[in-house]
Amino acid sequence: MNQNGHPIMYLIAEDLARAQMSARLGEAHEARRVGQLVRARRLSRKAERAAMRARLALARAL
């Protein structure tokens, strides 16, 4: 029971806190996925540049 003696108000506040925590967790998971996608794209571009350098080096060697 809360200070006012209304258990329903306590339950509403608890549900709201739980919903807010769930929303924050969802936002954190989404941010992590975005970060992973950014890293994957960066690594992909790096690999593409390395492949291009290797092709150029091979072409120069011929």
N, C-alpha and C positions, 0 to 999 in steps of 0.2 A: 504494500500500500504506500501511496505517496503522502506528502505532507497534508494534503487536503482530505485524505481518507477516501479517495476515489480510485479503486483498483482499475477501473476502465481507463482512466487517464494515464495511469502508469503503463498499462498494456499498449495504449496508442503510442506513447512516447517510445516505448521499447521497440515496437514494430517500426516506427519511423527511423530510429537509430539503426536497426537491422537493415532496413531498405537502403539507407544512406551508405552503410558499410558495404553492402553488396554492390551498389553503384560504383563506389570508389574502387573496389576490387576489379570490377569489370573494366573500368577505365585503365587500371594498371595493366591488366592483361592485354588490352588493346594497344597500349603504348609499347609494351614488350614486343607484340607482333609487328608493329610498325618499325620498331628498331631493328628487328631481325630482317625484315624486308629491305630496309635501307642498307644494312650490312651485306646482304646477299647481292643486291644490285651493285654495290661498290666492288665486291669481289669479282662479280661477273665482268664488270668493265675492266678491272685490272687484268683478268685472264685474257680478255679480248685484246688488250694492248700488248700483252706478252706474246700472244699468238701472232699478232701483226709484226712485232719486232723479229720474231723467229722466221716468219715468211720473208721479210725484207733481207735478213741476214743470209738466208738460203739463196735468195735471188742474186744477191751480190756475190756469193761464193761460186755461182755457176758461170 
